[in-house]
Amino acid sequence: MSAENEVEQAKLILSELKKVIKEQDKDASKKAAITKLYNAISGRASEDKLRLETYVVQNYLEKFLIMLTFILLISCQTIDIDLNLLAREIIDEWIMA
């Protein structure tokens, strides 16, 4: 094998190695992104950030309290209407008596 052939073969091997290294870099950056996302979801990204579970519970609690307030407002309005009707009936009966 001549020196020129060895140089050409070395260049081919170097080219293949560069491709492999580039693929490994892509895989490493994908792994880093997935790890970062996993850490954020599991609450390990930072101690001062809310954990995902805490956020979800707070979000559901907020929605629950909004619906409860809405239901209570409707109930109070219904009670007020019923009391107003009852008061009118009592006044009407008192006036008629």
MDAnalysis code that builds the backbone (N, CA, C; Angstrom):
import MDAnalysis as mda
import numpy as np

u = mda.Universe.empty(291, n_residues=97, atom_resindex=np.repeat(np.arange(97), 3), trajectory=True)
u.add_TopologyAttr("name", ["N", "CA", "C"] * 97)
u.add_TopologyAttr("resid", np.arange(1, 98))
u.add_TopologyAttr("resname", ["MET", "SER", "ALA", "GLU", "ASN", "GLU", "VAL", "GLU", "GLN", "ALA", "LYS", "LEU", "ILE", "LEU", "SER", "GLU", "LEU", "LYS", "LYS", "VAL", "ILE", "LYS", "GLU", "GLN", "ASP", "LYS", "ASP", "ALA", "SER", "LYS", "LYS", "ALA", "ALA", "ILE", "THR", "LYS", "LEU", "TYR", "ASN", "ALA", "ILE", "SER", "GLY", "ARG", "ALA", "SER", "GLU", "ASP", "LYS", "LEU", "ARG", "LEU", "GLU", "THR", "TYR", "VAL", "VAL", "GLN", "ASN", "TYR", "LEU", "GLU", "LYS", "PHE", "LEU", "ILE", "MET", "LEU", "THR", "PHE", "ILE", "LEU", "LEU", "ILE", "SER", "CYS", "GLN", "THR", "ILE", "ASP", "ILE", "ASP", "LEU", "ASN", "LEU", "LEU", "ALA", "ARG", "GLU", "ILE", "ILE", "ASP", "GLU", "TRP", "ILE", "MET", "ALA"])
u.atoms.positions = np.array([
    [0.850, -1.161, 0.000],
    [0.000, 0.000, 0.000],
    [0.900, 1.229, 0.000],
    [0.578, 2.119, -0.862],
    [1.415, 3.314, -0.984],
    [1.015, 4.356, 0.050],
    [1.870, 5.312, 0.211],
    [1.619, 6.382, 1.184],
    [0.396, 7.188, 0.793],
    [0.197, 7.391, -0.526],
    [-0.972, 8.138, -0.987],
    [-2.263, 7.412, -0.631],
    [-2.268, 6.096, -0.801],
    [-3.458, 5.305, -0.455],
    [-3.733, 5.372, 1.054],
    [-2.662, 5.331, 1.833],
    [-2.818, 5.415, 3.283],
    [-3.375, 6.774, 3.693],
    [-2.924, 7.816, 3.039],
    [-3.425, 9.164, 3.334],
    [-4.902, 9.248, 2.972],
    [-5.268, 8.728, 1.819],
    [-6.669, 8.738, 1.389],
    [-7.533, 7.929, 2.363],
    [-7.039, 6.787, 2.761],
    [-7.787, 5.958, 3.710],
    [-7.907, 6.672, 5.060],
    [-6.874, 7.333, 5.492],
    [-6.908, 8.079, 6.751],
    [-7.915, 9.226, 6.651],
    [-7.968, 9.892, 5.477],
    [-8.934, 10.969, 5.277],
    [-10.371, 10.438, 5.348],
    [-10.610, 9.269, 4.758],
    [-11.944, 8.654, 4.808],
    [-12.322, 8.302, 6.243],
    [-11.355, 7.738, 6.960],
    [-11.615, 7.379, 8.359],
    [-11.889, 8.638, 9.178],
    [-11.102, 9.690, 8.941],
    [-11.310, 10.953, 9.639],
    [-12.689, 11.527, 9.330],
    [-13.093, 11.451, 8.093],
    [-14.412, 11.941, 7.683],
    [-15.520, 11.162, 8.399],
    [-15.375, 9.849, 8.447],
    [-16.370, 9.009, 9.143],
    [-16.390, 9.317, 10.639],
    [-15.207, 9.526, 11.220],
    [-15.129, 9.865, 12.640],
    [-15.825, 11.199, 12.929],
    [-15.648, 12.170, 12.050],
    [-16.300, 13.458, 12.226],
    [-17.828, 13.307, 12.192],
    [-18.317, 12.455, 11.297],
    [-19.766, 12.204, 11.231],
    [-20.265, 11.581, 12.535],
    [-19.512, 10.615, 13.040],
    [-19.893, 9.944, 14.283],
    [-19.885, 10.940, 15.445],
    [-18.866, 11.780, 15.500],
    [-18.772, 12.773, 16.574],
    [-19.926, 13.770, 16.473],
    [-20.272, 14.189, 15.260],
    [-21.378, 15.119, 15.077],
    [-22.692, 14.489, 15.545],
    [-22.903, 13.220, 15.237],
    [-24.109, 12.515, 15.692],
    [-24.132, 12.397, 17.213],
    [-22.960, 12.110, 17.796],
    [-22.889, 12.022, 19.254],
    [-23.182, 13.370, 19.904],
    [-22.725, 14.456, 19.287],
    [-23.029, 15.793, 19.813],
    [-24.538, 16.066, 19.763],
    [-25.178, 15.680, 18.656],
    [-26.635, 15.845, 18.551],
    [-27.346, 15.039, 19.627],
    [-26.905, 13.793, 19.798],
    [-27.512, 12.938, 20.821],
    [-27.295, 13.512, 22.220],
    [-26.112, 14.058, 22.463],
    [-25.813, 14.630, 23.772],
    [-26.683, 15.859, 24.034],
    [-26.890, 16.688, 23.004],
    [-27.732, 17.876, 23.205],
    [-29.192, 17.474, 23.393],
    [-29.638, 16.427, 22.697],
    [-31.004, 15.926, 22.906],
    [-31.156, 15.390, 24.324],
    [-30.156, 14.651, 24.771],
    [-30.201, 14.102, 26.133],
    [-30.224, 15.220, 27.163],
    [-29.432, 16.261, 26.933],
    [-29.398, 17.392, 27.868],
    [-30.753, 18.094, 27.906],
    [-31.390, 18.264, 26.749],
    [-32.701, 18.914, 26.702],
    [-33.755, 18.065, 27.408],
    [-33.716, 16.762, 27.191],
    [-34.672, 15.864, 27.842],
    [-34.446, 15.854, 29.350],
    [-33.188, 15.836, 29.766],
    [-32.872, 15.858, 31.196],
    [-33.352, 17.157, 31.832],
    [-33.148, 18.271, 31.138],
    [-33.599, 19.570, 31.657],
    [-35.116, 19.586, 31.801],
    [-35.825, 19.073, 30.807],
    [-37.280, 19.007, 30.860],
    [-37.738, 18.089, 31.986],
    [-37.106, 16.939, 32.118],
    [-37.444, 16.009, 33.197],
    [-37.236, 16.664, 34.565],
    [-36.123, 17.355, 34.724],
    [-35.845, 18.022, 35.998],
    [-36.865, 19.118, 36.292],
    [-37.295, 19.835, 35.263],
    [-38.308, 20.876, 35.462],
    [-39.635, 20.260, 35.863],
    [-40.008, 19.175, 35.205],
    [-41.287, 18.520, 35.517],
    [-41.267, 17.920, 36.911],
    [-40.173, 17.349, 37.287],
    [-40.095, 16.707, 38.601],
    [-39.776, 17.696, 39.718],
    [-39.581, 18.978, 39.380],
    [-39.342, 19.993, 40.387],
    [-37.902, 20.086, 40.837],
    [-37.011, 19.507, 40.093],
    [-35.595, 19.518, 40.485],
    [-34.816, 20.640, 39.813],
    [-35.483, 21.404, 38.956],
    [-34.759, 22.436, 38.207],
    [-34.268, 23.541, 39.119],
    [-35.090, 23.926, 40.071],
    [-34.702, 24.988, 40.986],
    [-35.545, 24.854, 42.240],
    [-34.952, 25.118, 43.366],
    [-35.662, 24.967, 44.632],
    [-36.746, 26.014, 44.821],
    [-36.587, 27.201, 44.209],
    [-37.561, 28.259, 44.424],
    [-38.736, 28.189, 43.461],
    [-38.731, 27.252, 42.536],
    [-39.844, 27.104, 41.603],
    [-40.838, 26.095, 42.155],
    [-42.095, 26.299, 41.778],
    [-43.127, 25.366, 42.218],
    [-42.938, 24.014, 41.558],
    [-43.240, 22.995, 42.284],
    [-43.245, 21.673, 41.678],
    [-44.465, 21.560, 40.796],
    [-44.398, 20.748, 39.792],
    [-45.515, 20.597, 38.859],
    [-46.764, 20.133, 39.581],
    [-46.608, 19.195, 40.507],
    [-47.767, 18.688, 41.237],
    [-48.440, 19.797, 42.034],
    [-47.640, 20.662, 42.653],
    [-48.175, 21.774, 43.430],
    [-48.932, 22.727, 42.518],
    [-48.379, 23.013, 41.363],
    [-49.042, 23.900, 40.407],
    [-50.386, 23.328, 39.980],
    [-50.413, 22.038, 39.670],
    [-51.653, 21.409, 39.218],
    [-52.702, 21.467, 40.317],
    [-52.321, 21.149, 41.550],
    [-53.267, 21.188, 42.666],
    [-53.773, 22.610, 42.878],
    [-52.882, 23.591, 42.838],
    [-53.308, 24.979, 43.013],
    [-54.246, 25.415, 41.898],
    [-53.967, 24.980, 40.691],
    [-54.810, 25.332, 39.554],
    [-56.215, 24.751, 39.726],
    [-56.309, 23.471, 40.105],
    [-57.614, 22.851, 40.329],
    [-58.336, 23.494, 41.508],
    [-57.603, 23.824, 42.566],
    [-58.212, 24.470, 43.723],
    [-58.783, 25.831, 43.343],
    [-58.040, 26.587, 42.552],
    [-58.527, 27.896, 42.113],
    [-59.813, 27.752, 41.301],
    [-59.844, 26.795, 40.371],
    [-61.054, 26.571, 39.571],
    [-62.218, 26.132, 40.462],
    [-61.930, 25.278, 41.439],
    [-62.960, 24.810, 42.364],
    [-63.538, 25.978, 43.158],
    [-62.669, 26.861, 43.666],
    [-63.134, 27.998, 44.449],
    [-63.954, 28.970, 43.604],
    [-63.579, 29.146, 42.363],
    [-64.362, 30.008, 41.470],
    [-65.759, 29.424, 41.265],
    [-65.833, 28.118, 41.015],
    [-67.141, 27.476, 40.825],
    [-67.956, 27.510, 42.116],
    [-67.314, 27.296, 43.251],
    [-68.015, 27.333, 44.530],
    [-68.579, 28.733, 44.794],
    [-67.796, 29.752, 44.510],
    [-68.265, 31.129, 44.670],
    [-69.463, 31.387, 43.768],
    [-69.393, 30.922, 42.542],
    [-70.493, 31.093, 41.595],
    [-71.753, 30.401, 42.108],
    [-71.604, 29.185, 42.600],
    [-72.750, 28.429, 43.126],
    [-73.335, 29.128, 44.348],
    [-72.472, 29.613, 45.227],
    [-72.958, 30.321, 46.420],
    [-73.694, 31.604, 46.043],
    [-73.185, 32.323, 45.061],
    [-73.867, 33.544, 44.619],
    [-75.250, 33.223, 44.064],
    [-75.327, 32.181, 43.262],
    [-76.633, 31.787, 42.710],
    [-77.559, 31.354, 43.836],
    [-77.051, 30.590, 44.788],
    [-77.869, 30.127, 45.910],
    [-78.370, 31.300, 46.735],
    [-77.503, 32.270, 47.006],
    [-77.908, 33.437, 47.799],
    [-78.967, 34.236, 47.066],
    [-78.825, 34.367, 45.767],
    [-79.839, 35.094, 45.005],
    [-81.169, 34.362, 45.062],
    [-81.125, 33.038, 44.981],
    [-82.346, 32.245, 45.050],
    [-82.980, 32.391, 46.424],
    [-82.175, 32.360, 47.485],
    [-82.692, 32.517, 48.848],
    [-83.309, 33.905, 49.003],
    [-82.633, 34.950, 48.479],
    [-83.178, 36.304, 48.555],
    [-84.523, 36.389, 47.853],
    [-84.615, 35.772, 46.689],
    [-85.889, 35.794, 45.956],
    [-86.970, 35.082, 46.757],
    [-86.647, 33.918, 47.329],
    [-87.621, 33.170, 48.134],
    [-88.037, 33.964, 49.365],
    [-87.091, 34.623, 50.033],
    [-87.415, 35.428, 51.209],
    [-88.272, 36.628, 50.825],
    [-87.982, 37.241, 49.692],
    [-88.791, 38.366, 49.232],
    [-90.222, 37.924, 48.954],
    [-90.388, 36.767, 48.324],
    [-91.747, 36.267, 48.065],
    [-92.473, 35.964, 49.366],
    [-91.761, 35.358, 50.306],
    [-92.365, 35.041, 51.599],
    [-92.752, 36.315, 52.342],
    [-91.888, 37.314, 52.306],
    [-92.189, 38.589, 52.973],
    [-93.411, 39.246, 52.345],
    [-93.518, 39.210, 51.036],
    [-94.684, 39.789, 50.362],
    [-95.965, 39.067, 50.766],
    [-95.877, 37.732, 50.831],
    [-97.067, 36.965, 51.226],
    [-97.495, 37.319, 52.648],
    [-96.520, 37.454, 53.541],
    [-96.848, 37.794, 54.937],
    [-97.467, 39.184, 55.003],
    [-96.872, 40.139, 54.299],
    [-97.392, 41.510, 54.295],
    [-98.810, 41.536, 53.685],
    [-98.980, 40.803, 52.588],
    [-100.309, 40.750, 51.969],
    [-101.350, 40.171, 52.935],
    [-100.969, 39.097, 53.620],
    [-101.906, 38.492, 54.580],
    [-102.193, 39.471, 55.731],
    [-101.182, 40.203, 56.197],
    [-101.340, 41.136, 57.306],
    [-102.253, 42.303, 56.898],
    [-102.053, 42.778, 55.641],
    [-102.883, 43.867, 55.159],
    [-104.315, 43.421, 54.982],
    [-104.532, 42.221, 54.496],
    [-105.877, 41.714, 54.240],
    [-106.599, 41.418, 55.552],
    [-105.880, 41.153, 56.608],
    [-106.520, 40.779, 57.876],
    [-107.179, 41.893, 58.599],
])
